[in-house]
Amino acid sequence: MIEHDIRPAVAADVPAVKAVTDAAYHPYIERIGVVPQPMEADHAAEVAAEKVFVTGDPVLGLVVVEAFADHLFLDSIAVHPDAHGTGVGRRLLHFVDAHARALGLPEIRLYTNAMMWENQRIYPRYGYEVVERRVDGPYDRVHYRKRLG
């Protein structure tokens, strides 16, 4: 798999987007005590709004992003468990950086559930810094940002 195989999702990808998201986030349900928000997203609406980018054939990973005036929000990153350790997540994070730069945005923001401690080890390795920890409804979240130079 090479960098340029990350592409905008199309309507035909919606079932795969749902399947990969569910497979990636399902293990966290018991740990955090609620269904992770990405599993409840309207995937068809996100794809139609051109917020979803996928990689692999069949789809093995994806990101959901949304551009704001001053940052790119990384709403979700999901890699199918079968593809863990193959570099898919790394390539997706590099894609998000390039996408933000292409849009002329100075930073990327994201959050992860405080109980998803694996993510809290990963994001700092890619230049993300913790901004705050905040409870949003049933979700205890650690918020991150990455300033692009």
VOGU-180683 format. One line per field, with one value per residue (C-alpha): residue number from 1; residue in three letters; x, y, z. Coordinates in pm, 1 decimal. Example, Ala and Ser with C-alpha at 12.3 -4.5 7.8 and 13.67 -1.06 7.14 Angstrom:
REM VOGU-180683
num = [1,2] $
residuo = [ALA,SER] $
u = [1230.0,1367.0] $
v = [-450.0,-106.0] $
w = [780.0,714.0] $
***
This chain:
REM VOGU-180683
num = [1,2,3,4,5,6,7,8,9,10,11,12,13,14,15,16,17,18,19,20,21,22,23,24,25,26,27,28,29,30,31,32,33,34,35,36,37,38,39,40,41,42,43,44,45,46,47,48,49,50,51,52,53,54,55,56,57,58,59,60,61,62,63,64,65,66,67,68,69,70,71,72,73,74,75,76,77,78,79,80,81,82,83,84,85,86,87,88,89,90,91,92,93,94,95,96,97,98,99,100,101,102,103,104,105,106,107,108,109,110,111,112,113,114,115,116,117,118,119,120,121,122,123,124,125,126,127,128,129,130,131,132,133,134,135,136,137,138,139,140,141,142,143,144,145,146,147,148,149] $
residuo = [MET,ILE,GLU,HIS,ASP,ILE,ARG,PRO,ALA,VAL,ALA,ALA,ASP,VAL,PRO,ALA,VAL,LYS,ALA,VAL,THR,ASP,ALA,ALA,TYR,HIS,PRO,TYR,ILE,GLU,ARG,ILE,GLY,VAL,VAL,PRO,GLN,PRO,MET,GLU,ALA,ASP,HIS,ALA,ALA,GLU,VAL,ALA,ALA,GLU,LYS,VAL,PHE,VAL,THR,GLY,ASP,PRO,VAL,LEU,GLY,LEU,VAL,VAL,VAL,GLU,ALA,PHE,ALA,ASP,HIS,LEU,PHE,LEU,ASP,SER,ILE,ALA,VAL,HIS,PRO,ASP,ALA,HIS,GLY,THR,GLY,VAL,GLY,ARG,ARG,LEU,LEU,HIS,PHE,VAL,ASP,ALA,HIS,ALA,ARG,ALA,LEU,GLY,LEU,PRO,GLU,ILE,ARG,LEU,TYR,THR,ASN,ALA,MET,MET,TRP,GLU,ASN,GLN,ARG,ILE,TYR,PRO,ARG,TYR,GLY,TYR,GLU,VAL,VAL,GLU,ARG,ARG,VAL,ASP,GLY,PRO,TYR,ASP,ARG,VAL,HIS,TYR,ARG,LYS,ARG,LEU,GLY] $
u = [0.0,136.1,58.3,-152.1,-408.7,-587.9,-891.1,-1219.2,-1488.3,-1786.1,-2139.1,-2044.1,-1787.8,-2045.5,-2093.5,-1714.6,-1676.6,-1932.3,-1775.2,-1420.1,-1535.8,-1735.2,-1447.5,-1197.8,-1408.4,-1606.7,-1334.5,-1369.0,-1741.1,-1690.2,-1391.3,-1551.3,-1904.4,-2071.7,-2069.9,-1788.2,-1929.6,-1779.0,-1986.9,-2304.1,-2209.8,-2419.6,-2156.9,-2359.5,-2396.2,-2024.5,-1929.9,-2175.8,-2022.3,-1677.2,-1539.1,-1429.3,-1108.7,-1040.0,-748.1,-726.0,-924.8,-1116.0,-1115.2,-877.8,-864.4,-1023.8,-1025.4,-1314.8,-1205.8,-1376.1,-1217.6,-1280.7,-1146.4,-846.2,-792.0,-866.3,-1063.4,-975.8,-1310.1,-1221.9,-941.2,-1020.8,-803.4,-949.8,-795.4,-672.2,-450.2,-303.8,72.8,89.9,139.6,-214.8,-270.8,63.8,-13.8,-355.8,-207.2,48.1,-236.9,-425.0,-115.6,-84.3,-457.7,-449.4,-147.1,-315.1,-611.6,-377.6,-476.4,-221.8,-320.8,-502.8,-723.0,-864.7,-981.4,-981.8,-1159.6,-951.8,-1005.5,-847.6,-498.8,-339.5,-420.7,-263.2,66.7,32.7,-66.0,233.9,464.3,308.8,351.1,19.2,14.4,-252.2,-460.3,-711.8,-917.4,-1290.0,-1606.3,-1862.8,-2182.7,-2093.5,-1748.2,-1430.3,-1205.9,-844.9,-815.1,-504.0,-365.5,-79.3,60.0,187.0,513.6] $
v = [0.0,342.6,698.0,798.8,527.4,743.3,878.7,1054.1,804.0,764.7,643.8,284.8,294.2,365.0,-2.3,-46.8,279.9,153.7,-192.5,-64.0,197.1,-63.7,-314.0,-50.7,93.5,-210.8,-330.2,-4.4,-35.9,-245.4,-42.7,302.1,191.5,358.1,312.9,528.3,824.9,731.2,410.8,619.8,864.3,908.3,763.8,828.3,1196.8,1226.5,1066.7,1291.6,1594.4,1484.5,1444.8,1080.4,952.8,580.4,354.7,-3.5,-225.8,-351.6,-53.3,-113.6,234.0,573.8,922.4,1159.8,1523.4,1860.5,2190.6,2498.7,2851.4,2799.4,2421.7,2078.8,1862.6,1493.0,1350.7,983.6,758.2,389.4,98.8,-248.7,-478.8,-709.8,-423.9,-320.5,-290.5,-253.4,125.0,212.6,439.1,613.2,680.5,814.9,1051.6,1175.7,1225.1,1438.9,1659.8,1701.0,1767.6,2040.8,2201.0,2184.7,2370.5,2631.0,2545.6,2602.1,2317.3,1989.3,1918.0,1590.4,1424.4,1070.3,902.4,903.9,527.5,471.2,488.4,332.1,651.1,864.2,689.2,724.1,1088.3,1250.7,1046.8,1231.9,1578.8,1617.6,1789.4,1763.7,2079.9,1975.2,1693.6,1758.1,1560.7,1599.0,1418.8,1050.1,1097.3,1175.1,1319.0,1420.3,1701.4,1736.5,1974.8,1969.4,2293.4,2267.1,2442.2] $
w = [0.0,-91.2,14.7,-283.3,-225.7,31.6,-148.1,-75.6,17.9,-215.5,-145.6,-233.5,50.0,324.2,426.4,448.8,642.4,893.8,912.2,967.3,1220.4,1412.5,1407.5,1523.9,1806.1,1926.2,2166.7,2362.2,2443.2,2754.5,2871.7,2846.2,2930.6,2631.8,2255.6,2113.0,1925.7,1585.0,1587.8,1607.9,1332.9,1019.7,788.0,472.7,563.2,645.5,312.4,125.1,300.1,173.3,526.9,490.0,330.0,295.3,214.8,97.6,-135.2,50.5,286.7,579.5,729.3,720.9,864.4,916.8,909.0,911.3,813.7,1025.3,973.9,1203.0,1218.5,1075.7,1316.5,1306.2,1412.0,1375.6,1264.3,1228.8,1121.3,1089.5,1353.0,1074.2,953.0,1290.1,1277.7,899.1,886.4,780.4,1081.0,1033.0,667.2,759.0,1019.2,763.5,515.5,770.8,810.1,432.6,395.8,661.5,495.9,153.5,302.6,451.6,809.0,1087.1,1318.0,1362.8,1662.1,1789.2,2104.3,2233.3,2518.8,2836.0,2861.5,2518.3,2664.8,2356.7,2165.6,2436.1,2365.9,1987.8,1930.0,2106.2,1878.2,1584.9,1730.9,1913.5,2251.7,2519.5,2546.4,2811.2,2955.0,2960.0,3021.1,2741.6,2844.9,2893.1,2736.1,2931.8,2661.3,2624.7,2369.4,2151.7,1897.7,1652.3,1520.2,1166.0,1085.4] $
***
